[in-house]
């Protein structure tokens, strides 16, 4: 019988080690894949549960739920139009307020701020995201609402009351105050992502513009901002997704009216605030199903905007210097 030589022994050791490594790799891959699949399963289970809970309302009202303005639990009449309107309008007004500020903060931190202030100021902006929602709501009740009622709303009514968006009596607890609260809450999201997007732009863009005689602002406006446009739009949409799903703070200041008003000085409700206000006190199964359908709509809208934001951020991402951010 031939005895194995040193070469055969070495080959056998390598083969055994390779099998051991492959077994470890396979195990690690399966475990991590299970974790990733768990997130998908959780999302799918949420959708299924919401759909099952909302089915009595879907079966009874169908598409009419999305076109009706009635909300009458006594007579079992439910429609989501006031809450869809309140959600979309308050979020859009919040974006109109916060986007210029957030972009200004991001440009300053990434392009203009001296190094000694860049870190602390960036930390302070991001710290806004760590404040609990209920704290924003309390601040809105005791500070922002009285300030809006006495100092801001009268000026807006005088200057822009003819538009219909700033007309009527004011009490500080209205859609405009809710939008201001939302704008403060989404500021760190948009500013932080926009800053990272601007930092990802190749330095050669700035250097080339400056070498051609452009000022710092002209270099940012003509070279950097067009390059990172899709990333900035994605940051705005992520902030919008955050605004759409906010509940506690806006519930405390928006006035909680079940009607859709053109004037921002009138009370309103968002989909999230409606669920928070009534879900625990739903009077019957159909009422509960209607509130669950509002939650399903809110989930669909939020996922849609977040998906659009991710696509815009990733669409043009590639090797630095080759594709826009």
N, C-alpha and C positions, 0 to 999 in steps of 0.2 A: 504493500500500500504506500502510495506516494505521500510524503509529508508535505504540508503546505509550506511554501517558502515565505520569506518576509514580504514579497510583493503581494501575494495572495492574502496574507493577513491584513496588510494595509488597506487593500481594496474592500475586504469584508468589514473592517472598522468604519471606513468611509460610507459604505452602503448602510450600515446600521445607524450611523450618526445622521445620515440623510433621511432615513425613515423616521427617526426620532424628531428631527427638525420639522419635517413635513407634517407629522402628526400634531406637533405644537402649533404650526401655522394654521392647519385646518381647524383645530379647536378654537384658536383665537379668532379666525375669520367667522366661524359659526356663531361664537358668542357675540361679537360686535354686530354681526348681521341681525341677530335676534334683538339686540338693543335698538338698532335702527328700525327694524320692522315693528317694534313695540310702539314707537311714535306714530307710525302709520295706523296701527290697529287702534290706538287711543283716539286719533282724529276720526277714523271711520266709525268707531263706536259712538262718539259724540254726535256725529251726523245722523246715524241710525236712530239713536235715542230721541233726538230732537224731532226727527221726522215721525217717529211713532207717536210721540206726545202731541204733535201738531196735526196728526191725520184727521181727527174729527173736525177741526176747523177747515182744513184743506178740502175735505170731502163736502162740507156744507157750503162754503163760500167760494171755493175755487179761485179763479183769477179776480173775482170781485173783491176779494180781501185787499188787493193791491190798488183798487180804484175807488174804494168807498171811504168816506170821511166820518161815518157813524161809529161811535163807540158807546154802546148802551147795554151794559150787562143786565139791566132789568128786563129788556126785551130781546136779549140774545142777538144783538146786532153789533158786528165788529168790523172795523176797517182800519187799515194801517197807514192811510195817506198822511194824517197829521204827524205821525211819528217818523215816517220816512222823510217828510218835509223838514221837520225839526232837526233830525240827524244830519241831513245833507246841508241844510242852510247854516246851521251853527258851525259845522266843520269847515265849510267853504269860507265863511267870514273869519274863522280862526286862522285859516291859511293866509287870507289876504292881510291879516295883521302881522303874522309871525314870519312869513317867508322873507320879506325884505330885511327884517331884523336878523334872522338866522343867517342869511347869506352874508350880511355885513359882518356879523361876528366871525363866521367861518373865514372870510377873506382876510379880516384883520389878523386872526390867529395864525393863518397859514402863510400869509404874504407880507404883512406889515409889522406885526408885533415884535418888539425886541425879545431876545431869548429869556431875559429875566422875568418877564411878565407873562410869557406865553403859557407856561405850565400852570401857574396858579390861576390865571383867568380861565383857562380851559377847564380846570378842575371845578371852579365855581359854577361854570355853565352846566357841566355835567351833574353837579350836585342838585340842580333843580329837579332832575329826574328821580332823585332819591326821596323827595318829600312825599309823604303819604297823601293820597287823594283826598281823604277826609280833612286833612290840614288845609289844603287848598280851598276846600269848601267852606270851612270855618272862616278863613281869611276873606273869602268872597262875601260871606254874610255880613261880617262885622266891619270890614274895611272897604272892599271894592264896591259892593252894592251901594252904600251911602255916597261914596265918591262919584260913582256913575250917575246917581240920581240927582245930586246937587250941582255937580261941576261939568260933567261931560255931556249928558243927555240934553240939557237945555241948549248948549252950543250946537250940537248936531241937529236938533230940531229947528233952530233958527236958520242954519245954513243949508240944510238938505231936507227939510220937512216936505218940500214940494215933490220929492221923489216918491213919497209914500212909504219909504223904508224907515224913516225917522219921524213919524207922526204919532199923535195921540199922547195921552198921559204917561208919565213914567213913575215907577216905584223902585227901580234898581234891580228888581228880581225879574229878569226878562231874558230873551234870547241873546241880546247883545252882551250882557254881563256873562252869560254862559260861554259865549264865543271868546270873550277876553280871557276867561279862566282857561279854556282849552288852548288858546294861543300860548299862554305861559307854560302849560304842561307839555306841549309838543315842541317848544323851542329847543331844548337840549337834544332831542332826537334829530331834528333837521340840521341843527348847527354842527353837531358832532360828526354825523355822516358826511355832510358837505365839506367839513374840514379835512377829513380823511381822503375824500375824493380829490380835493384840490392838491393835497400833498402828494398824491399818486401821479400827478401830471409830471412829465419829464422836465428837469431843470433847463434843458436846451430850449424849450419854448420861451421861457422867461428871458434867458440869456440872449436868444436871437432877437426878440423884440426890443430889449434894452440896447443891444448893439446897433439896431437900426435907428435909435434915437427916441424910442417911445418912453413915456414916463412910466412909473410903477403902475398907475391905474390903467393906462393904455395897454401895458403889457398884459395885465390881468384880463382886461375887457376884450381885447382883440385876439389874444393867443391862448390864454389858459381857460377861460370860461367856455368858449366854443368847443374846446377839446373834451371837457368833462361834462358837457351838457346833459347827456343821458344819465350820468351818475347823480347829478343835482336833481333831475326830475324824479329819479328813484328815491332820493332822500325825502323829497316833498311828499311822494305817495306813501312812504312809510310813516311819515308824520300824520298824514291823513288817516291811515289805518289806525294809528293810535288815538286820534281824535274821535273816530267813529265809535270805538268801543269804550270810551270813558263813561263811567257811571256815577260814582258817588259825588264828585265835586260839582258836576253840572246839574245833578239832581237837586242839590242844595240851593242853587241860585237861579235856575232857568224859569221858575214860576209855575211849572207843571200844569199847563193848560192843554186840554184835549182838542183844541182847535188850531188850525193852521192860519196864521195871520201874516200879512205882508210886512207889517211894521215890526222892526226889531225891538221896539219898546214893549211889545206884548209878550205874555208868557207863552211857553211852548213846552213840548216834551220830545225827548229823543227816544229811540227804541230801547236803549239801555235804561234810561230813567223810568220809562213806562213799566218795564219788567220789575225794576227795583221797587217801585211804588205799589204795585198791585199783586205781584205773584203770590205773596204770602197770604193775601186776603181774597184770592179768587173765589167767587161766589158759587160756581158750578163747574162741571167738567168742560163745557164748551168755552167758558171764560178762560179756564186754565189752558185749554188747547190753543185759543187765540193768542194768548201771551207766549206760549211756546213757539207758535209760528212766527211771531215777531222775533224771538230769539234765533230761529232758523234763518230768517231773512238777514238779521244782523251778522250772523256767522258767514253767510254767503257773501254779503257785501264786503266784510272785512277781509275774507280770504281772497276775494277778487282783487281788491286794491293791493294787498300785500304781494300777490302773485305778479301783478303788473309791475310793481316796484322792483321785485327781484329780477324780472326779465329785463327791465330797462337798465338795471345796474350791471347785470352780467352780459348783456347782449354785445356790448362793444369792448368788453374786457379782454385783454390779451397781453403779449409781451410789451413791456414798457417802451414807449417810443414808437410803437407800431399801430396801436389801436387806441381810440379814445376810451376814457374810463367810464 
